[in-house]
Amino acid sequence: MNTVNYQVIFTDIIKEVYPERLQESNLLHQINNISNFMDVLNVNKIIFNKAGGDRNKQQQRLKIYTHQDALEILNYQKEYRLSNTETANHFCMSRNTLKKWKDRCLHENL
């Protein structure tokens, strides 16, 4: 299975779209230490939160989650006893997406 090199992707985005941010050592440190999907979400939030609301909504539509990512988000929800709304807000995602994942997991476990 191919893996995604998020370091290259985020570095390219910064070089092309936000070249002034190349000097932010904290941002570069975060990018170089990505090890799981939570790190990816954090870096994504650091980069794109400064971009403004409309751009954030546009970026949200482009997110892709693996099955493992979905399971980790559902486990996070269970561990912290969050509602669908709270979990969706925390991960900046649609409640409908979260509901579909829960339904699929329920169906797979039957």
All heavy atoms as an XYZ file, in Angstrom:
927
protein
N       0.840     -1.181      0.000
C       0.000      0.000      0.000
C       0.886      1.247      0.000
O       1.854      1.331      0.739
C      -0.910     -0.034      1.233
C      -1.722      1.228      1.402
S      -2.525      1.284      2.990
C      -4.197      1.381      2.477
N       0.549      2.212     -0.809
C       1.305      3.464     -0.866
C       0.939      4.345      0.316
O      -0.210      4.383      0.736
C       0.999      4.211     -2.161
C       1.503      3.467     -3.374
O       2.444      2.689     -3.284
N       0.875      3.697     -4.503
N       1.932      5.046      0.828
C       1.661      5.981      1.913
C       1.813      7.395      1.380
O       2.501      7.644      0.401
C       2.634      5.768      3.088
O       3.965      5.935      2.620
C       2.470      4.387      3.686
N       1.166      8.307      2.046
C       1.194      9.708      1.647
C       2.326     10.404      2.389
O       2.464     10.263      3.602
C      -0.151     10.397      1.985
C      -0.125     11.850      1.608
C      -1.297      9.676      1.299
N       3.138     11.145      1.673
C       4.224     11.898      2.292
C       3.724     13.313      2.589
O       3.840     14.219      1.773
C       5.443     11.926      1.375
C       6.652     12.495      2.070
O       6.538     13.236      3.046
N       7.823     12.146      1.581
N       3.133     13.469      3.766
C       2.536     14.746      4.145
C       3.583     15.848      4.289
O       3.278     17.012      4.052
C       1.735     14.607      5.438
C       0.457     13.837      5.251
C       0.334     12.531      5.710
C      -0.623     14.417      4.608
C      -0.839     11.825      5.537
C      -1.809     13.722      4.428
C      -1.912     12.424      4.906
O      -3.072     11.732      4.728
N       4.800     15.490      4.654
C       5.851     16.494      4.779
C       6.061     17.201      3.445
O       6.148     18.430      3.390
C       7.168     15.861      5.267
C       7.157     15.441      6.706
C       6.580     14.041      6.935
O       6.149     13.359      6.017
N       6.547     13.626      8.183
N       6.133     16.434      2.378
C       6.339     17.008      1.045
C       5.116     17.831      0.629
O       5.255     18.941      0.115
C       6.632     15.899      0.005
C       6.634     16.464     -1.407
C       7.956     15.221      0.319
N       3.938     17.299      0.866
C       2.708     18.002      0.480
C       2.607     19.342      1.185
O       2.397     20.386      0.556
C       1.467     17.135      0.770
C       1.450     15.923     -0.147
C       0.189     17.968      0.618
C       0.402     14.895      0.203
N       2.754     19.341      2.524
C       2.626     20.591      3.278
C       3.739     21.572      2.945
O       3.510     22.776      2.841
C       2.582     20.323      4.783
C       1.251     19.820      5.265
C       1.168     18.657      6.010
C       0.083     20.511      4.998
C      -0.057     18.202      6.478
C      -1.149     20.059      5.453
C      -1.217     18.901      6.191
N       4.947     21.076      2.754
C       6.062     21.958      2.392
C       5.812     22.604      1.033
O       6.038     23.804      0.856
C       7.388     21.176      2.384
O       7.590     20.594      3.683
C       8.555     22.094      2.082
N       5.313     21.822      0.085
C       4.996     22.376     -1.239
C       3.888     23.424     -1.156
O       3.948     24.450     -1.824
C       4.598     21.266     -2.207
C       5.775     20.419     -2.658
O       6.935     20.830     -2.411
O       5.530     19.349     -3.255
N       2.878     23.169     -0.344
C       1.792     24.143     -0.176
C       2.338     25.447      0.368
O       2.010     26.529     -0.120
C       0.687     23.586      0.749
C      -0.079     22.479      0.042
C      -0.262     24.706      1.204
C      -1.033     21.712      0.935
N       3.189     25.347      1.375
C       3.751     26.560      1.980
C       4.604     27.307      0.959
O       4.512     28.533      0.836
C       4.551     26.225      3.249
C       3.592     25.742      4.337
C       5.333     27.432      3.733
C       4.269     25.198      5.553
N       5.442     26.580      0.223
C       6.302     27.236     -0.780
C       5.483     27.950     -1.847
O       5.831     29.054     -2.266
C       7.217     26.198     -1.443
C       8.361     25.761     -0.576
C       9.191     24.713     -1.300
C      10.304     24.200     -0.423
N      11.051     23.109     -1.072
N       4.397     27.318     -2.285
C       3.600     27.872     -3.381
C       2.593     28.932     -2.935
O       2.418     29.935     -3.616
C       2.847     26.749     -4.101
C       3.741     25.796     -4.846
C       4.446     26.437     -6.024
O       3.821     27.260     -6.727
O       5.630     26.120     -6.239
N       1.937     28.696     -1.813
C       0.821     29.553     -1.419
C       1.193     30.537     -0.307
O       0.734     31.676     -0.309
C      -0.385     28.688     -0.972
C      -1.582     29.558     -0.605
C      -0.762     27.695     -2.063
N       2.015     30.104      0.634
C       2.373     30.933      1.787
C       3.892     31.013      1.968
O       4.426     30.642      3.017
C       1.759     30.364      3.073
C       0.273     30.149      3.010
C      -0.259     28.857      2.925
C      -0.600     31.226      3.031
C      -1.628     28.657      2.872
C      -1.971     31.033      2.981
C      -2.475     29.745      2.902
O      -3.828     29.555      2.843
N       4.638     31.501      0.982
C       6.105     31.495      1.086
C       6.626     32.304      2.281
O       7.700     32.000      2.808
C       6.560     32.103     -0.245
C       5.381     32.808     -0.795
C       4.172     32.106     -0.260
N       5.864     33.295      2.720
C       6.283     34.094      3.877
C       6.313     33.272      5.165
O       6.976     33.633      6.126
C       5.355     35.310      4.046
C       3.936     34.996      4.480
C       3.004     34.532      3.362
O       3.430     34.414      2.203
O       1.830     34.281      3.681
N       5.659     32.124      5.165
C       5.593     31.291      6.377
C       6.737     30.277      6.456
O       6.828     29.520      7.422
C       4.248     30.590      6.443
C       3.109     31.630      6.520
C       1.818     31.071      6.903
N       1.856     30.622      8.273
C       0.926     29.839      8.801
N      -0.078     29.440      8.085
N       1.024     29.459     10.059
N       7.615     30.266      5.456
C       8.745     29.333      5.467
C       9.700     29.587      6.622
O      10.478     28.712      6.991
C       9.521     29.408      4.141
C       8.900     28.669      2.974
C       9.632     29.013      1.687
C       8.920     27.170      3.214
N       9.642     30.759      7.191
C      10.540     31.109      8.290
C       9.993     30.718      9.663
O      10.673     30.880     10.661
C      10.830     32.623      8.271
C      11.387     33.121      6.955
C      12.639     32.368      6.536
O      13.529     32.118      7.339
N      12.707     31.986      5.267
N       8.778     30.211      9.730
C       8.167     29.830     11.001
C       8.709     28.471     11.451
O       8.295     27.430     10.959
C       6.650     29.783     10.874
C       6.026     31.135     10.612
C       4.514     31.051     10.507
O       3.898     30.163     11.130
O       3.957     31.895      9.783
N       9.647     28.501     12.393
C      10.302     27.262     12.816
C       9.326     26.290     13.466
O       9.448     25.076     13.292
C      11.464     27.569     13.757
O      11.006     28.250     14.904
N       8.336     26.800     14.215
C       7.364     25.915     14.851
C       6.556     25.155     13.802
O       6.324     23.957     13.933
C       6.422     26.711     15.762
C       5.426     25.819     16.467
O       5.766     24.747     16.951
N       4.180     26.245     16.502
N       6.152     25.841     12.758
C       5.390     25.214     11.685
C       6.225     24.143     10.990
O       5.766     23.018     10.770
C       4.916     26.263     10.671
C       4.184     25.760      9.442
C       2.937     24.981      9.823
C       3.839     26.924      8.533
N       7.460     24.458     10.663
C       8.343     23.487     10.000
C       8.612     22.288     10.896
O       8.665     21.146     10.431
C       9.641     24.162      9.571
C       9.482     25.283      8.542
C      10.821     25.940      8.249
C       8.849     24.763      7.269
N       8.748     22.539     12.194
C       8.955     21.449     13.151
C       7.732     20.528     13.175
O       7.868     19.303     13.164
C       9.225     22.018     14.547
C       9.365     20.975     15.598
N      10.479     20.178     15.699
C       8.524     20.587     16.585
C      10.318     19.340     16.708
N       9.132     19.569     17.262
N       6.547     21.128     13.201
C       5.306     20.343     13.197
C       5.213     19.488     11.928
O       4.844     18.313     11.990
C       4.088     21.270     13.267
C       3.923     22.004     14.568
C       3.318     21.137     15.645
O       2.731     20.105     15.368
N       3.473     21.560     16.875
N       5.552     20.077     10.799
C       5.480     19.351      9.523
C       6.459     18.182      9.502
O       6.122     17.074      9.089
C       5.757     20.300      8.337
C       4.586     21.274      8.178
C       5.996     19.528      7.047
C       4.845     22.390      7.183
N       7.664     18.405      9.978
C       8.693     17.359      9.931
C       8.462     16.241     10.932
O       9.106     15.196     10.853
C      10.073     17.976     10.132
C      10.494     18.806      8.943
O      10.157     18.489      7.814
N      11.213     19.878      9.194
N       7.550     16.447     11.885
C       7.291     15.431     12.907
C       5.903     14.817     12.799
O       5.357     14.342     13.793
C       7.513     16.027     14.297
C       8.969     16.307     14.549
O       9.802     15.419     14.448
N       9.297     17.550     14.841
N       5.340     14.803     11.618
C       4.026     14.185     11.408
C       4.173     12.669     11.517
O       5.002     12.070     10.836
C       3.455     14.570     10.031
C       3.076     16.050     10.015
C       2.249     13.706      9.685
C       2.621     16.557      8.665
N       3.363     12.062     12.389
C       3.435     10.610     12.546
C       2.064      9.932     12.485
O       1.991      8.724     12.342
C       4.124     10.249     13.864
O       3.370     10.747     14.952
N       0.977     10.705     12.609
C      -0.353     10.116     12.542
C      -1.352     11.152     12.029
O      -0.993     12.296     11.777
C      -0.783      9.563     13.904
C      -0.779     10.627     14.990
O      -1.236     11.748     14.780
N      -0.268     10.286     16.157
N      -2.596     10.733     11.881
C      -3.579     11.630     11.277
C      -3.873     12.837     12.159
O      -4.219     13.902     11.658
C      -4.864     10.862     10.926
C      -5.874     10.825     12.027
C      -6.949     11.698     12.005
C      -5.752      9.936     13.074
C      -7.891     11.670     13.010
C      -6.686      9.902     14.075
C      -7.761     10.770     14.048
N      -3.727     12.707     13.472
C      -3.947     13.857     14.360
C      -2.904     14.938     14.077
O      -3.222     16.124     14.085
C      -3.890     13.427     15.831
C      -5.051     12.563     16.256
S      -6.614     13.449     16.275
C      -6.427     14.387     17.761
N      -1.671     14.529     13.823
C      -0.622     15.488     13.459
C      -0.965     16.190     12.145
O      -0.771     17.387     11.999
C       0.734     14.790     13.327
C       1.251     14.242     14.643
O       0.830     14.728     15.711
O       2.091     13.321     14.600
N      -1.495     15.421     11.187
C      -1.887     15.992      9.899
C      -2.976     17.040     10.105
O      -2.910     18.142      9.553
C      -2.371     14.892      8.920
C      -2.963     15.509      7.667
C      -1.236     13.947      8.575
N      -3.966     16.717     10.924
C      -5.048     17.668     11.186
C      -4.536     18.923     11.877
O      -4.962     20.043     11.562
C      -6.139     17.009     12.024
C      -6.926     15.896     11.352
C      -7.938     15.292     12.325
C      -7.618     16.377     10.101
N      -3.602     18.756     12.813
C      -3.043     19.913     13.518
C      -2.267     20.823     12.577
O      -2.408     22.047     12.624
C      -2.155     19.467     14.679
C      -2.959     18.924     15.837
O      -4.113     19.281     16.032
N      -2.350     18.052     16.608
N      -1.438     20.237     11.732
C      -0.665     21.043     10.776
C      -1.614     21.727      9.796
O      -1.445     22.906      9.478
C       0.378     20.176     10.028
C       0.996     20.938      8.872
C       1.459     19.709     10.993
N      -2.612     21.000      9.352
C      -3.606     21.572      8.449
C      -4.279     22.786      9.095
O      -4.462     23.825      8.459
C      -4.647     20.513      8.090
C      -5.499     20.905      6.926
O      -4.981     21.187      5.860
N      -6.798     20.931      7.131
N      -4.601     22.659     10.365
C      -5.243     23.758     11.083
C      -4.284     24.946     11.224
O      -4.672     26.093     11.019
C      -5.681     23.284     12.473
C      -6.512     24.286     13.234
C      -6.927     23.765     14.589
C      -8.091     22.833     14.437
N      -8.654     22.437     15.750
N      -3.023     24.687     11.514
C      -2.032     25.757     11.658
C      -1.861     26.511     10.334
O      -1.827     27.736     10.307
C      -0.669     25.187     12.111
C      -0.755     24.692     13.550
C       0.424     26.247     12.000
C       0.452     23.880     13.992
N      -1.784     25.784      9.244
C      -1.563     26.415      7.943
C      -2.794     27.170      7.465
O      -2.716     28.325      7.078
C      -1.153     25.381      6.879
C       0.229     24.822      7.186
C      -1.164     26.002      5.482
C       0.638     23.676      6.296
N      -3.940     26.527      7.493
C      -5.112     27.080      6.823
C      -6.009     27.939      7.702
O      -6.858     28.645      7.175
C      -5.918     25.971      6.158
C      -5.160     25.310      5.046
C      -4.695     24.020      5.183
C      -4.879     25.996      3.880
C      -3.983     23.414      4.158
C      -4.172     25.405      2.851
C      -3.721     24.107      2.994
N      -5.857     27.915      9.011
C      -6.686     28.781      9.850
C      -6.392     30.248      9.598
O      -7.255     31.096      9.778
C      -6.528     28.454     11.331
C      -7.546     27.445     11.787
O      -8.409     27.031     11.033
N      -7.445     27.050     13.027
N      -5.167     30.561      9.200
C      -4.822     31.948      8.907
C      -5.368     32.387      7.553
O      -5.307     33.540      7.202
C      -3.307     32.145      8.940
C      -2.723     32.015     10.325
C      -1.257     32.373     10.344
C      -0.711     32.315     11.753
N       0.682     32.733     11.795
N      -5.908     31.444      6.783
C      -6.357     31.753      5.426
C      -7.732     32.403      5.377
O      -8.069     33.045      4.406
C      -6.371     30.476      4.584
N      -8.537     32.227      6.408
C      -9.868     32.828      6.412
C     -10.973     31.814      6.256
O     -10.751     30.698      5.808
N     -12.184     32.193      6.639
C     -13.326     31.297      6.700
C     -13.717     30.651      5.394
O     -13.963     29.452      5.339
N     -13.836     31.413      4.312
C     -14.270     30.841      3.045
C     -13.290     29.792      2.549
O     -13.678     28.746      2.058
C     -14.432     31.928      1.981
C     -15.636     32.819      2.261
O     -16.531     32.372      3.000
O     -15.657     33.946      1.740
N     -12.015     30.075      2.685
C     -11.000     29.115      2.236
C     -11.049     27.863      3.108
O     -10.884     26.751      2.611
C      -9.623     29.745      2.259
C      -8.583     28.837      1.646
C      -7.299     29.595      1.401
N      -6.340     28.705      0.815
C      -5.926     28.778     -0.431
N      -6.374     29.713     -1.211
N      -5.042     27.937     -0.897
N     -11.284     28.021      4.413
C     -11.385     26.854      5.297
C     -12.540     25.950      4.892
O     -12.420     24.741      4.900
C     -11.545     27.289      6.754
C     -10.256     27.806      7.340
O      -9.181     27.517      6.836
N     -10.373     28.573      8.393
N     -13.683     26.541      4.525
C     -14.825     25.745      4.091
C     -14.498     25.004      2.809
O     -14.872     23.850      2.631
C     -16.046     26.646      3.901
C     -16.638     27.115      5.203
C     -17.835     28.008      4.984
C     -18.345     28.541      6.310
N     -19.480     29.446      6.125
N     -13.790     25.660      1.916
C     -13.396     25.025      0.662
C     -12.430     23.875      0.937
O     -12.557     22.795      0.371
C     -12.749     26.050     -0.262
C     -12.342     25.492     -1.595
C     -11.636     26.530     -2.458
O     -11.349     27.634     -2.011
N     -11.368     26.169     -3.682
N     -11.461     24.085      1.821
C     -10.499     23.037      2.151
C     -11.192     21.854      2.824
O     -10.803     20.709      2.622
C      -9.403     23.583      3.085
C      -8.478     24.566      2.452
C      -7.623     23.938      1.378
O      -7.313     22.768      1.440
N      -7.255     24.727      0.396
N     -12.205     22.124      3.628
C     -12.920     21.061      4.322
C     -13.510     20.059      3.337
O     -13.513     18.867      3.580
C     -14.021     21.668      5.199
C     -14.878     20.646      5.905
C     -14.087     19.743      6.809
O     -13.101     20.154      7.393
N     -14.497     18.500      6.896
N     -13.992     20.527      2.220
C     -14.601     19.646      1.227
C     -13.590     18.713      0.591
O     -13.953     17.698      0.011
C     -15.269     20.475      0.143
C     -16.441     21.240      0.649
C     -17.084     22.033     -0.440
N     -18.152     22.850      0.110
C     -18.843     23.706     -0.576
N     -18.580     23.892     -1.855
N     -19.789     24.405     -0.008
N     -12.321     19.029      0.693
C     -11.276     18.246      0.038
C     -10.631     17.204      0.947
O      -9.765     16.476      0.497
C     -10.198     19.195     -0.500
C     -10.676     20.271     -1.473
C      -9.533     21.192     -1.833
C     -11.294     19.649     -2.707
N     -11.045     17.131      2.207
C     -10.422     16.192      3.127
C     -10.751     14.756      2.754
O     -11.867     14.440      2.362
C     -10.877     16.450      4.557
C     -10.209     17.625      5.191
C     -10.541     17.691      6.654
C      -9.890     18.886      7.285
N     -10.304     19.047      8.665
N      -9.756     13.910      2.898
C      -9.920     12.486      2.641
C      -9.424     11.744      3.880
O      -8.330     12.004      4.376
C      -9.116     12.044      1.410
C      -9.628     12.765      0.173
C      -9.175     10.539      1.242
C      -8.797     12.530     -1.060
N     -10.240     10.836      4.375
C      -9.887     10.053      5.547
C      -9.762      8.586      5.157
O     -10.578      8.076      4.390
C     -10.965     10.176      6.634
C     -11.148     11.573      7.168
C     -12.130     12.411      6.669
C     -10.334     12.046      8.186
C     -12.304     13.685      7.174
C     -10.504     13.320      8.701
C     -11.488     14.136      8.194
O     -11.660     15.400      8.692
N      -8.774      7.917      5.726
C      -8.655      6.477      5.531
C      -9.588      5.786      6.515
O     -10.110      6.404      7.446
C      -7.214      5.997      5.782
O      -6.892      6.213      7.160
C      -6.217      6.714      4.875
N      -9.784      4.498      6.321
C     -10.609      3.721      7.247
C     -10.012      3.789      8.658
O     -10.740      3.919      9.638
C     -10.719      2.269      6.767
C     -11.592      1.417      7.617
N     -12.963      1.577      7.661
C     -11.299      0.415      8.477
C     -13.473      0.696      8.508
N     -12.486     -0.025      9.006
N      -8.695      3.720      8.735
C      -8.019      3.797     10.037
C      -8.251      5.153     10.693
O      -8.472      5.242     11.892
C      -6.511      3.532      9.882
C      -5.750      3.534     11.192
C      -6.214      2.431     12.139
O      -6.569      1.335     11.715
N      -6.220      2.723     13.423
N      -8.217      6.241      9.909
C      -8.492      7.574     10.437
C      -9.893      7.630     11.024
O     -10.103      8.161     12.122
C      -8.383      8.648      9.343
C      -6.987      8.787      8.767
O      -6.023      8.340      9.415
O      -6.872      9.348      7.664
N     -10.855      7.071     10.292
C     -12.243      7.076     10.757
C     -12.366      6.332     12.078
O     -13.024      6.806     13.015
C     -13.153      6.453      9.702
N     -11.711      5.179     12.176
C     -11.757      4.411     13.420
C     -11.132      5.179     14.574
O     -11.645      5.153     15.700
C     -11.065      3.061     13.244
C     -11.772      2.072     12.320
C     -10.932      0.806     12.157
C     -13.165      1.738     12.836
N     -10.038      5.874     14.314
C      -9.394      6.651     15.377
C     -10.280      7.799     15.837
O     -10.357      8.096     17.031
C      -8.032      7.166     14.907
C      -6.989      6.066     14.807
C      -5.608      6.583     14.509
O      -5.220      7.610     15.085
O      -4.916      5.951     13.708
N     -10.960      8.445     14.903
C     -11.877      9.529     15.275
C     -13.037      8.971     16.095
O     -13.431      9.554     17.114
C     -12.371     10.283     14.023
C     -11.211     11.094     13.424
C     -13.550     11.191     14.358
C     -11.507     11.741     12.090
N     -13.587      7.844     15.683
C     -14.684      7.232     16.441
C     -14.223      6.792     17.823
O     -14.967      6.929     18.807
C     -15.282      6.059     15.660
C     -16.029      6.431     14.384
C     -16.443      5.179     13.619
C     -17.232      7.311     14.683
N     -13.007      6.277     17.924
C     -12.465      5.910     19.234
C     -12.259      7.139     20.113
O     -12.505      7.097     21.318
C     -11.152      5.139     19.089
C     -11.378      3.720     18.633
O     -12.430      3.139     18.854
N     -10.384      3.150     17.976
N     -11.803      8.229     19.517
C     -11.638      9.487     20.242
C     -12.993      9.941     20.799
O     -13.104     10.333     21.960
C     -11.054     10.547     19.314
C     -10.770     11.875     19.979
C      -9.519     12.137     20.521
C     -11.749     12.863     20.050
C      -9.245     13.354     21.127
C     -11.482     14.082     20.658
C     -10.229     14.322     21.189
O      -9.969     15.531     21.795
N     -14.016      9.860     19.958
C     -15.357     10.247     20.385
C     -15.809      9.395     21.567
O     -16.339      9.911     22.557
C     -16.348     10.097     19.231
C     -17.770     10.457     19.618
C     -18.771     10.215     18.511
O     -18.569      9.357     17.658
N     -19.845     10.972     18.529
N     -15.586      8.111     21.482
C     -16.006      7.196     22.545
C     -15.214      7.454     23.828
O     -15.783      7.504     24.914
C     -15.817      5.753     22.074
C     -16.321      4.723     23.038
C     -16.180      3.333     22.451
C     -16.678      2.280     23.413
N     -16.543      0.931     22.863
N     -13.898      7.617     23.680
C     -13.034      7.818     24.844
C     -13.407      9.076     25.622
O     -13.423      9.076     26.854
C     -11.574      7.912     24.392
C     -10.591      8.134     25.527
C      -9.159      8.235     25.042
O      -8.866      7.801     23.904
O      -8.332      8.761     25.801
N     -13.712     10.150     24.907
C     -14.024     11.421     25.567
C     -15.527     11.660     25.696
O     -15.938     12.749     26.118
C     -13.351     12.579     24.822
C     -11.856     12.537     24.972
C     -11.051     11.990     23.983
C     -11.250     13.010     26.134
C      -9.676     11.930     24.132
C      -9.876     12.953     26.295
C      -9.099     12.411     25.291
O      -7.731     12.358     25.448
N     -16.322     10.646     25.355
C     -17.779     10.697     25.495
C     -18.372     11.953     24.863
O     -19.115     12.712     25.493
C     -18.177     10.598     26.963
C     -17.757      9.302     27.598
C     -18.132      9.228     29.030
N     -17.703      7.936     29.571
C     -17.752      7.642     30.844
N     -18.203      8.511     31.710
N     -17.345      6.470     31.253
N     -18.034     12.152     23.600
C     -18.502     13.324     22.870
C     -19.719     12.974     22.024
O     -19.846     11.845     21.545
C     -17.394     13.852     21.949
C     -16.091     14.279     22.619
C     -15.062     14.656     21.563
C     -16.336     15.440     23.566
N     -20.569     13.940     21.824
C     -21.695     13.767     20.906
C     -21.166     13.851     19.472
O     -20.017     14.241     19.240
C     -22.733     14.866     21.135
O     -22.214     16.119     20.722
N     -22.027     13.513     18.524
C     -21.630     13.637     17.116
C     -21.296     15.086     16.779
O     -20.333     15.360     16.062
C     -22.734     13.135     16.190
C     -22.806     11.629     16.147
O     -21.993     10.936     16.735
N     -23.796     11.112     15.450
N     -22.082     16.011     17.278
C     -21.849     17.433     17.014
C     -20.511     17.878     17.592
O     -19.729     18.559     16.916
C     -22.992     18.290     17.588
O     -24.220     17.877     16.988
C     -22.762     19.762     17.336
N     -20.221     17.496     18.828
C     -18.954     17.884     19.460
C     -17.763     17.286     18.715
O     -16.763     17.970     18.493
C     -18.933     17.424     20.921
C     -19.902     18.158     21.813
C     -20.050     17.518     23.178
O     -20.020     16.267     23.263
O     -20.206     18.270     24.148
N     -17.881     16.042     18.313
C     -16.793     15.381     17.586
C     -16.597     16.019     16.219
O     -15.466     16.310     15.817
C     -17.088     13.880     17.424
O     -17.319     13.317     18.715
C     -15.938     13.165     16.756
N     -17.683     16.269     15.521
C     -17.604     16.893     14.196
C     -16.972     18.277     14.295
O     -16.118     18.633     13.475
C     -18.989     16.981     13.567
N     -17.355     19.047     15.285
C     -16.766     20.378     15.474
C     -15.279     20.286     15.811
O     -14.473     21.067     15.312
C     -17.509     21.151     16.560
C     -18.872     21.606     16.117
O     -19.167     21.689     14.933
N     -19.733     21.890     17.083
N     -14.923     19.338     16.661
C     -13.523     19.179     17.066
C     -12.629     18.863     15.872
O     -11.527     19.400     15.750
C     -13.393     18.084     18.127
C     -12.000     17.847     18.579
N     -11.366     18.681     19.466
C     -11.097     16.889     18.252
C     -10.136     18.242     19.675
N      -9.948     17.160     18.949
N     -13.113     17.999     14.985
C     -12.319     17.584     13.834
C     -12.660     18.358     12.564
O     -12.170     18.024     11.488
C     -12.479     16.077     13.591
C     -11.827     15.235     14.640
C     -12.579     14.639     15.642
C     -10.451     15.069     14.659
C     -11.979     13.871     16.619
C      -9.835     14.309     15.636
C     -10.606     13.707     16.624
N     -13.485     19.407     12.698
C     -13.880     20.242     11.551
C     -14.401     19.386     10.407
O     -13.898     19.426      9.285
C     -12.724     21.113     11.080
S     -12.126     22.238     12.326
N     -15.391     18.580     10.718
C     -15.952     17.693      9.714
C     -17.469     17.709      9.809
O     -18.040     18.266     10.737
C     -15.416     16.273      9.901
C     -15.753     15.663     11.241
S     -14.969     14.087     11.555
C     -15.573     13.115     10.235
N     -18.110     17.096      8.876
C     -19.559     17.024      8.825
C     -20.097     15.982      9.808
O     -19.534     14.895      9.940
C     -19.976     16.647      7.400
O     -21.290     16.195      7.364
N     -21.203     16.323     10.458
C     -21.868     15.342     11.327
C     -22.372     14.170     10.498
O     -22.381     13.030     10.968
C     -23.044     15.987     12.069
C     -22.628     16.973     13.129
C     -23.834     17.639     13.721
N     -24.573     18.260     12.607
C     -25.756     18.819     12.707
N     -26.365     18.856     13.858
N     -26.342     19.353     11.667
N     -22.774     14.451      9.264
C     -23.263     13.383      8.385
C     -22.174     12.366      8.079
O     -22.434     11.167      8.034
C     -23.812     13.964      7.085
C     -25.073     14.759      7.307
O     -25.809     14.513      8.253
N     -25.326     15.716      6.443
N     -20.961     12.836      7.866
C     -19.832     11.930      7.624
C     -19.616     11.041      8.840
O     -19.457      9.822      8.719
C     -18.554     12.726      7.313
O     -18.774     13.502      6.140
C     -17.355     11.812      7.120
N     -19.620     11.645     10.002
C     -19.426     10.890     11.241
C     -20.525      9.847     11.410
O     -20.247      8.692     11.758
C     -19.414     11.871     12.419
C     -18.958     11.346     13.756
C     -17.518     10.859     13.685
C     -19.080     12.433     14.802
N     -21.751     10.221     11.131
C     -22.884      9.298     11.249
C     -22.735      8.130     10.271
O     -22.967      6.970     10.634
C     -24.195     10.060     10.974
C     -25.435      9.207     10.900
C     -25.970      8.904     12.273
C     -27.354      8.293     12.206
N     -27.339      6.856     12.166
N     -22.306      8.424      9.050
C     -22.104      7.355      8.063
C     -21.028      6.381      8.528
O     -21.170      5.164      8.363
C     -21.725      7.948      6.709
C     -22.879      8.603      6.005
C     -22.423      9.229      4.690
C     -23.540     10.033      4.069
N     -23.104     10.698      2.823
N     -19.952      6.913      9.108
C     -18.892      6.039      9.619
C     -19.421      5.136     10.725
O     -19.122      3.950     10.759
C     -17.729      6.850     10.158
C     -16.925      7.576      9.138
C     -16.975      7.460      7.784
C     -15.935      8.559      9.411
N     -16.076      8.307      7.201
C     -15.417      8.989      8.173
C     -15.433      9.126     10.568
C     -14.420      9.951      8.072
C     -14.444     10.076     10.478
C     -13.942     10.480      9.240
N     -20.193      5.716     11.630
C     -20.739      4.929     12.741
C     -21.661      3.837     12.217
O     -21.606      2.690     12.685
C     -21.477      5.838     13.724
C     -20.547      6.715     14.535
C     -21.314      7.673     15.394
C     -21.397      7.132     16.784
N     -21.959      8.103     17.725
N     -22.497      4.180     11.242
C     -23.398      3.185     10.657
C     -22.619      2.064      9.984
O     -22.963      0.897     10.126
C     -24.352      3.842      9.656
C     -25.374      4.752     10.326
O     -25.544      4.677     11.557
O     -25.983      5.576      9.601
N     -21.568      2.410      9.254
C     -20.743      1.395      8.583
C     -20.082      0.473      9.596
O     -20.028     -0.738      9.406
C     -19.684      2.035      7.709
C     -20.213      2.550      6.416
C     -19.097      3.053      5.520
N     -19.645      3.848      4.441
C     -19.098      4.924      3.956
N     -17.958      5.363      4.423
N     -19.680      5.584      2.970
N     -19.543      1.062     10.655
C     -18.881      0.250     11.686
C     -19.866     -0.668     12.362
O     -19.560     -1.831     12.630
C     -18.203      1.154     12.717
S     -16.695      1.919     12.110
N     -21.067     -0.185     12.634
C     -22.103     -1.012     13.223
C     -22.465     -2.166     12.288
O     -22.596     -3.310     12.707
C     -23.358     -0.183     13.498
C     -23.589      0.252     14.925
C     -24.692      1.288     14.994
C     -23.903     -0.920     15.799
N     -22.606     -1.850     11.009
C     -22.959     -2.845     10.014
C     -21.850     -3.899      9.858
O     -22.123     -5.086      9.721
C     -23.254     -2.168      8.670
C     -23.671     -3.107      7.600
N     -24.890     -3.741      7.609
C     -23.037     -3.551      6.497
C     -24.988     -4.532      6.552
N     -23.874     -4.426      5.854
N     -20.602     -3.463      9.896
C     -19.467     -4.381      9.750
C     -19.334     -5.295     10.955
O     -18.874     -6.430     10.832
C     -18.169     -3.585      9.567
C     -18.057     -2.928      8.225
C     -16.827     -2.037      8.105
O     -16.006     -2.024      9.042
O     -16.696     -1.371      7.083
N     -19.722     -4.819     12.127
C     -19.579     -5.610     13.353
C     -20.716     -6.609     13.557
O     -20.651     -7.420     14.465
C     -19.466     -4.703     14.570
C     -18.141     -3.970     14.602
O     -17.150     -4.452     14.070
N     -18.128     -2.804     15.204
N     -21.752     -6.551     12.746
C     -22.885     -7.473     12.907
C     -22.574     -8.844     12.413
O     -21.827     -9.213     11.678
C     -24.124     -6.914     12.188
C     -24.706     -5.648     12.807
C     -25.906     -5.185     11.982
C     -25.145     -5.884     14.230
